């Protein structure tokens, strides 16, 4: 007889939601519990597969880096570009500081 108890309880999902600082309604909590339980059931199905002799893979399709030669080309004139900036300093654009960091 298969185990019919849920893999994860509403209380466990509520605790994880609290730790993640999520506020869930009762309906959202119920939906999340059902969805997480279904995912755990699927993971259990995967765990039940006989994978002896199967080599683990990192990527399902081969990856290849596309490289090209680094060739110097025509660029914009630095002084001309910086002359159009609202603020420039030491040959670079000057931008406002990050919020919360005092100058």
DADARA-V744351 format. One record per backbone hydrogen bond with DSSP energy under -0.5 kcal/mol. NH is the residue of the N-H (numbers start at 1). CO is the residue of the C=O. Records with the same first field share a line. If there is no record, write none. Layout:
NH = CO / CO
//
This chain:
4 = 2
13 = 9
14 = 10
15 = 11
16 = 12
17 = 13
18 = 14
19 = 15
20 = 16
21 = 18
22 = 17
24 = 22
29 = 25
30 = 26
31 = 27
32 = 28
33 = 29
34 = 30
35 = 31
36 = 32
37 = 33
38 = 34
39 = 35
40 = 36
41 = 37
42 = 38
43 = 39
44 = 40
45 = 41
46 = 42
47 = 43
48 = 44
49 = 46
51 = 49
54 = 51
55 = 53
67 = 65
71 = 69
81 = 77
82 = 78
83 = 79
84 = 80 / 81
85 = 82
89 = 92
92 = 89
94 = 87
95 = 93
101 = 98
102 = 100
//
